Amino acid sequence: MTLVFDWLAKRAALTPDRTALVDAATGREFTYGEFDDRAGRLARYWREVWGLAPGDRVAILGQNSTEYFEALFAAAKAELILVPLNWRLAVPELEGIVADSEPGGILYDEEFAGEAGVLVPGGPGLEIGPGYEAALAGSGPLEMPARSLDDTWYFLYTAGTTGRPKGVIQTFGMALYNHLNIGIPIGLTQDDITLNLLPTFHSGGMNLYAIPTFIAGGTAIIQRAFDPAETFRLLEERATMFFGVPAVYLFLSQHPDFDTADLSGVRSWACGGAPMPVPLLERYQERGIVIRQGFGMTETGPTVFLVDDEHAVSKAGSVGLPQMFVEVRIADRDGNDVADGENGELLIRGPAVTPGYWKLPEVTAESIEDGWLHSGDVAMRDEDGYYYIVDRWKDMYISGGENVYPAEVENVLYGHPAVAEAAVIGIADDRWGEVGRAIVVLAEGAEADAGGLIEHCAERLAKFKVPQSVVFVDELPRNAAGKVLKQDLRADHGDG
């Protein structure tokens, strides 16, 4: 058994007076000594007042906050498993997750008090606020025993786009190897200040870059929720490193402050979660900002790929190279490796890959074969060894016998000056089997018609890839990670 010790207590012993956490919403700041003490007090409260035992689950329902990370490390100290709940879901959806994870108690924001009472009726609950502070004040710190890197630290439930949500097991080892896979290539140190705005019920909110920041001994600013104006302020005032999803970068680029904000203090920019449109990368390059695109999954800790600084521009659109502690393959449907330049499914293995899904051994066995995780993503490697995520297997459609990857078409649409957002789906067609339909959000004040957008695509794409129809909408449906919900678009606009 490979032992893991209390990272937070270690950091508190090494740099007790260094600032660990900044809560952007409240302005409160905590040193590593205070962070460790508060997490230890919450751990003892859960064990002694709530009566939870090692291996029990505890749920948390709230937006981003410093208390969220106190709960994360309290769960580690108390040998419990934290279950972050997606506050954007409806109660019936959350009830399914709660029924699956069976938490022994719930920590929640004041605004979710009603939901918490429904989700864990009659069970112990604690509202973040005065009651939370009183619970910590009345408790003493609990020390974490030595744990195994294979021990479960928390669950992250998938968005459920392919069925009911699945609890992806997250271990201490996954967190450690993610830190090595992302912290080393971006040069994360204790002098860095990271701005963390991705939702904390998501792998990005936990690991890009909050947990790596704590391991390195840096400062993590926790932004309650993404707000472009506040994000610009925090980037200007303090942050040195930033990670966002394409939707965040898109909305920032559309904000009036984009061209004037002083972002010179941010030395590292990175993106993941979905393919980054090349025109958007170029928009930032015009501002002197080079964004390093990467790729990861909830099941991989998440970091798998990251493009290096030297090739972030020349390889725009690439997710880069597989990082130190991960191995990848691109395979056809028969499991055979494909040649460079050909598309196939991305397979991943390494110490940051999840051991499986909570209470779903059959799904685990289907998803992870001989140690290789089937990502469900279509990928391609070029002649220089750089990888590209072409699209999701399930989003690809076949038109006249030819595979069409919507992301490629969307990239072309993003190059039209009137297009703010675009998504492409396949719809049934009597002649071709399926054809493309573009769902488009126009830029503010811009005008365009379907014919003009189709012509724009026809000038840049093979005929079978060109969308045959265009639907204009006010906004695209997205999940908490900023990914466009293609299944919603197919339901609303896929009727032919």
N, C-alpha and C positions, 0 to 999 in steps of 0.2 A: 504494500500500500504506500503510495506516494503522499506524504503528509503535506498539508497546507496549514499555515498558522494564521492568526488573526491579522490580516493586512492593515486594517484600520488601527489596531492597537500598536502595531509595529511603526506605522507612520506617525502616530501620536508620540511614540517614544523618541523617534528620530527628529521630528520637527514639530513639537507640540504647539508652538506659537505662530506657525505659518498658517495663513488663511486657507481653509479648505473649501468652504461653501459660501456663496453669496446668493441670497434669495432676491431676485430682481423685483418681485412684487412687493415685498415688505421692507427691503433694504437691510434685513438682518444678515450678519456675517458670523461665521463660526470658524474658530481655529481647529486644527486637527485634534488638539487636546479636548476641546469642547465637543466636537463631532463624535469622538470615540466615547466620551463620557455619556452623552445623551443616548447614543445607540445602545450602550450597555445597560442604561437604566430602563429603556424600553424593553430590552430583551428580558430583564428580570421581571418586569411588570407582566409581560405575556406569560412567562413560565409560572410565576407565583400567584398572581392575582387572577389571571384567566385560567390557570391550571393546564396550559398546553404542554404537551410532551414532545420529545424529539421525533421529528418526522411529520408532526401535525402541520397543516397548512393555515396560513393567515392571509386574508384578502385585504387589498387596499384599493379604495375607490376615490380618486382625486386627481386634480390636475398637477402639473409639475410643481415641486416645492422641495425645499431642503429636508422637510420631514419625510419625504418619500425615500430619500437615501439613508436617513436615519433608520427607517423601517427595514430597508434592504440589509443593512449591516447588523441590525438587531436580530433579524431572522438568522443570519449566519452565526451570531454569538449564541443564540438560544437553540440552535440546531433545528430550526423550523424551516418551512418552505414558503416563501412569499408568493402570493398570487396577485399580480397587478391586473386590475379590471379596466377595461376600455370604457371610460365614462361617456363616450359618444354612442354607445349601444343602447338600445331600448331595454327596459327591465326584462321582458321575456327572453331576450337574447342573453342577457347577463345571468338569468336564472339557470340556463343550460350550462354555462361555465361553472357557476357555483355548485350545481348538482354534480358536475363531473369532478371538481377539485375538492369538494367537501371541506371548506375552511372551518376552523374552530372558532373564528372571530373575525371582525372586520374593523379596519381603520379607515376613516373617511373624512372628506371635506364637509364643511357645514352645508354647502349647497346640495350635497348628495345624501343628506340625513334621511330623507324619505325613502330613497332607493335602498340605502343600507338596511333600514328596518324591514323592508320587504325581502331582501336577499338573504339576510341572516336573522330571521325572526326569533326573538327570544334568546339569541346567542349573544356573547359578549361583543360589545362595540365600543369604539373610542373615537370621538370627534376631534379632528385637528383644531386646536384653539386653546382656550383656557383649561379645558378638561385634560387635554393632552399634556400641557405644561405641568398641571398639578400631579398627573400620574408619574411624570418623570421626577418631579421634586420629591415625591413620596417613596421613591424606589432607590435602590443602590445599584451600581453597575455590576453586570454579570460578565465574567470572562469566558471567551470562547475556548473550548477544548480543541486540541489538534484534530483536524478533519482530514478527509481524503480528497484529493483533487477530483475524484469521481463522484463525490457527494453532490446531491442536488441542492442548489442554492435557491432557485426560484423557477417558476413556470412562466412562459409567455405563450398566450393563446393566439393561434393564427387567426387571420381576418375572416376565415370561413368562406373564401371565394370559391372553394371547390367542395363545399359541404359544410357540415357542422364544425365549429372551431375545435382545433386539436391543441392540447397542452404540450408545448415543446419543452422538454426538460433542459434546464440550463445548469451546468455544473461549475464548480470553482475552476476546474481545469479549462473549460471553455473560456471563462473570463480571462484567465491568465494568458492563454495562447492568443486570444484576440488582442490583448495588450501588446504582446510581442509582434503580432502581425500588423498592427496599425501604429503603435507608439514608436517603434523603431524607424519605419520609413518616413514618418512626419517629423521625427526629431523631438518628440514630446519630452519636456523636462519639468522640474519643479518650479522653474521660472515662468512657465506658461500659464495663461489664463484662458480657459476654453469657455465658449458660449454654448450652452446646451438648451435647445428649444424643441427638439423632437419629443413627442409624447413618451412618457416614462413607462407606459404599458407596452412599449415597442422596443425592439432590440437596439435601434438607433438611439433612443432616449437613454437607455442604460449604458451603452457601450461606445457611443460615438459623440463625445469622448468622455463621459463622466467617470466610469469605473477606471479606465486607463489613467485619467487625470489623478485620481486618488492613489493609485499604485505608484505613479511617478512623483506624487507629492506636490502637484500644482494646485491651482485654484479653479473651481468649477462655478461659473455663473449659471444659475438655474432660472430660465425664463418660463414663467407660468404657462404661457401659450404664445404662439407666433403672432406677433404684431409688427408689421414692417417698420413703422416709425420707431418703436421701442428697440427693435433689433438694430437699426442703424445707430441709435444712440449708444447702445451697449458696445457695438463694434468700434465706434469712434472713441469712446471713453476708456475702454479697458481691455477688450479681448485681443488675444494674439493668435488664436486658432479658431477656425469655424468649420463645421460640417453641416451641410443641409441636403435636402432632397431636391430634385428638379423643380417641384412646385414652389418651394421656398425661394429658390433662386429666380424663378420666373416672376413671382409677385414682388420681390425686391427690385427687379429690373424695371418693373412697371410703376414703381413708386416715384413721386416727384423728387425725393432726396437722392435718387440713385446717382445722378451726375455730379452732385455737389458734396456728398458726404465724404469726410476725410477718413479713408479706410487704410491709411498707410501703416497703422500699427498692427494690422492683421498680417502675419507672415505666412500663414498656411490656410489654404482654402481647399475643401474637398467635397465631393458629392457622391451619392449612391442612392439606392432605393428604387431606381427606375432609370431607363436610358435618358441621358441628358441630350436634348436636341443640340446639334452642332451650331446652328445659328445663335442659340443662347450662350453657348461657350464663347463664341466669337464676340458677342455683345459685351461680355465681361473682359475679354482680351483687349477690346478697344479702350477699356477703362484701366488697363494695366494690371488686371487681376487674372491670374492663371489658376484655373480650377482643376484639381486632380480628381479625375473620375475613378470610382472604384465599384466594387460589387460585393455583396454579401447577402446572407439569408438569416432568418431567425434560427434556422437549423445549423448554422455554421459559426455562430458566435459573435458577430456576423462576418468579420472581414475575410475575404478570399483574395480579391484582386485590388490593386491600386496602381495607377499609372505613375511613372516617375516624373519628377519636375522637368527633366531634360526633354521628354517626349510628350508632355501634356498638350502642347500645341500641335506638333507635327503628327501626333497620333490622336487628334481630336475625334471623339466618338468611341475610342477604345477604353476599356476598363483597366488596361494595363497588364501587369504580370502577376502570376500567383505568388503570394507572399511566402515568407520563410517557412512557416509551419503548416503548409497545406499543399496537397497534390491534386491535380485536376486531369481529366481526360475529356475528349469530345468523341461521342460514340453515335453510331447509327442505331436504327431500331433493333438491330440484331446484336448490339453490344460490341460491334467492331469499331476500332478507332478510325476516324475519317482523316483524310489528307488535309494539309493546310489549305485554306481558302474554301473548304467545304463546310456546310452546316451540319450540326448534330446536337445531341443533347449533352449538356454539361454535367459531368459526374465529378464529385468532390469527396476527398477523404483527408483525414488528419485529426490531430488531438482536439481541435476546436469544433468538430462535428458532434452534434447531440447524440447521446446514447439512444434516443428514441422519443416516442410520444407517450404521455401519461395514460396508462391503462389501455393502450392500443397496440398490443404485441403484433397483431397481424398487419396493421398499417405500417408499423416500424419495419417489419420484415420485407414488406413490399417496397418501401422507400429506401432502405439501406441494405444493399446486397454485397456480401463479401467486403464490407467496410466502405463501399462506395455509396454516397448519397446521390440519388437521382434528383436533380434540381428542378426538372420540368422547364428549364430554360434552353432555348436554341442559342448556340454559341458558334463562333468561328475563330480560328487562329490564323493570323497572317504570316507571311514568309519571314518576318522578323521576330516571331514568337509572341506578338501582342494579341490579346484576346478581345473579342467583341461580343456583346450580348445582343443577339439579333432580335429576339422576341421571346414570348412565352409559347411553348408547344401548343397550348390550348387556344391562343389567340391567332395562330396561323390559320389561313383559310386557303382553299385550293380553287383556282379559277382557270377553267379550261385545261386542267391537268397540271398547272403550274403552281408551286407554293408561293404564297404571298405573305410577307411578314409586315404587319401593319406599322411597326416602328419605322421601317424604311420610308414608307409613304408619309407618315406623320412628320418625319424629319424634313421632307420636301415641302410640306404644307407650312411648317414653321418658318420656312424661308420666304414666304409671301409677306409683304409688309403689312397687310391688313389682318393677318391671323395672329391672335393672342394665344389661343390654345387649340389643339386639334387632336382628335382620336379617330381611328379607322377601325371598322368592324366588317366582317363578311356577312352578306345577306344572300338568301337563296335566289337563284336565277335559272330560268328554264333552259337557257341556251348554254351557259358556261358553268353551271353547277352552283357557283358562288361568284359574286362580284363585290367590290369594295364600296362602302358608304362612309363618307367623311362627316364627322360631327364636329362643328367648328364654333369657336367663340371668337368674335371679331374684337380687335383692339379698340379701345375707347375712341370714338369719333371716326373710326374707319368705315369704309364701305366696300363691299365686294359681293358678287353674285356667284351662284353655283357654277355657271358656265366659265367664268373667269378663273376660278380655282381649279376646275377640271382641266382647263387649258394649261394652266401653270404646271400641273402635274404631268400632262401629256408631253410637255417640252423637256421633261427631265427624267421620265421613267418609261420603262417598257410598257407597251399598250396594256398587257394583262394586269399590270399593277395599278393602273390609273383608276381612281374611284369613279363609279358611274353615277353617283348622286351625292348631294351635300345637304346636310341638315344644319341649320343655324340655331344655336342655343345660347342662353345667358351664362351658363357655367357648366363645367363637366363634373360629374359625381366623383368624389375621391374618398379614399379611406384615410385613416389617421396618419398613415405613412406618406400620404401625398400621391399614392398610386391611383390612376384612373380606374374606376370600377367598370371594366368592360362588360361584365355580366348585366349590369344595370342598363348600359347603353344598348346591349342586344335586346333586352326586354322592352325597352322604350322605343327603339328605332330600328329593330331588326325584322320588321314585318314585311319587307320586300317592297 
